[in-house]
Amino acid sequence: MKINQKILSILVSSLSVITICLAVLSFLIYVNTNIMFVFLGLTTLVGGLSQLNMAHQIDSKGLSKGSNKVGMVAVIAGVFLIILSSYYYY
């Protein structure tokens, strides 16, 4: 379980860096804005999956580490961003 959480955290961090780079390039009009929003949606989607994974873990005191509601909202927002940015691609 720890390895899976580390992989998701590394993936979220790397997607965030790529998204920030694409945002800067988008403002300089080198990259289409829709590509940046697809990566933003992917970052939000993977972050939500990471949050859902963390919500199922229990710490040493017997408490849950995260919230299912936050993870579900992030997953829905990520899917919404991906669909919306690819729908308005043209």
C-alpha positions as CSV (number, residue, x, y, z in Angstrom):
1,M,0.0,0.0,0.0
2,K,2.9,2.4,0.8
3,I,4.5,1.8,-2.6
4,N,1.2,2.6,-4.4
5,Q,0.8,5.8,-2.4
6,K,4.3,6.9,-3.2
7,I,3.8,6.2,-6.9
8,L,0.6,8.3,-7.0
9,S,2.3,11.1,-5.1
10,I,5.3,11.1,-7.5
11,L,2.9,11.0,-10.4
12,V,0.8,14.0,-9.1
13,S,4.0,16.0,-8.5
14,S,5.4,15.4,-11.9
15,L,2.1,16.1,-13.6
16,S,1.8,19.3,-11.6
17,V,5.3,20.5,-12.8
18,I,4.3,19.6,-16.4
19,T,1.0,21.5,-16.0
20,I,2.8,24.6,-14.6
21,C,5.3,24.5,-17.5
22,L,2.4,24.2,-20.0
23,A,0.6,27.1,-18.3
24,V,3.6,29.3,-18.8
25,L,4.0,28.2,-22.4
26,S,0.3,28.7,-22.9
27,F,0.4,32.3,-21.7
28,L,3.4,32.9,-24.1
29,I,1.2,31.4,-26.9
30,Y,3.5,28.5,-27.7
31,V,1.0,25.8,-26.6
32,N,-2.7,25.5,-27.0
33,T,-4.6,26.2,-23.8
34,N,-6.7,23.0,-24.2
35,I,-3.5,20.9,-23.9
36,M,-2.8,22.6,-20.6
37,F,-6.3,22.0,-19.4
38,V,-6.1,18.3,-20.3
39,F,-2.9,18.0,-18.1
40,L,-4.7,20.0,-15.4
41,G,-7.6,17.5,-15.5
42,L,-5.1,14.6,-15.4
43,T,-3.4,16.1,-12.4
44,T,-6.7,16.6,-10.6
45,L,-7.9,13.1,-11.4
46,V,-4.7,11.4,-10.2
47,G,-4.7,13.7,-7.1
48,G,-8.3,12.6,-6.4
49,L,-7.4,8.9,-6.8
50,S,-4.5,9.5,-4.4
51,Q,-6.8,11.1,-1.9
52,L,-9.3,8.2,-2.2
53,N,-6.4,5.7,-1.7
54,M,-5.3,7.7,1.4
55,A,-8.8,7.7,2.8
56,H,-8.8,4.0,3.0
57,Q,-5.6,3.9,5.1
58,I,-5.8,4.1,8.9
59,D,-3.1,5.7,11.1
60,S,-1.7,4.3,14.4
61,K,-4.6,5.9,16.4
62,G,-7.3,4.2,14.3
63,L,-8.3,7.3,12.5
64,S,-8.7,7.7,8.7
65,K,-6.0,9.7,7.0
66,G,-8.2,11.4,4.4
67,S,-11.7,12.1,3.2
68,N,-13.6,10.1,0.6
69,K,-15.7,13.2,-0.3
70,V,-12.7,15.3,-1.2
71,G,-11.3,12.5,-3.3
72,M,-14.6,12.0,-5.2
73,V,-15.0,15.7,-5.8
74,A,-11.4,15.8,-7.2
75,V,-12.0,12.8,-9.5
76,I,-15.2,14.3,-10.8
77,A,-13.5,17.7,-11.4
78,G,-10.6,16.0,-13.2
79,V,-12.9,14.1,-15.5
80,F,-15.0,17.2,-16.1
81,L,-11.9,19.2,-17.0
82,I,-10.7,16.5,-19.4
83,I,-14.0,16.2,-21.1
84,L,-14.6,19.9,-21.3
85,S,-11.1,20.7,-22.7
86,S,-11.3,17.9,-25.3
87,Y,-14.9,18.9,-26.3
88,Y,-13.8,22.5,-27.0
89,Y,-10.6,21.5,-28.8
90,Y,-11.7,22.8,-32.2
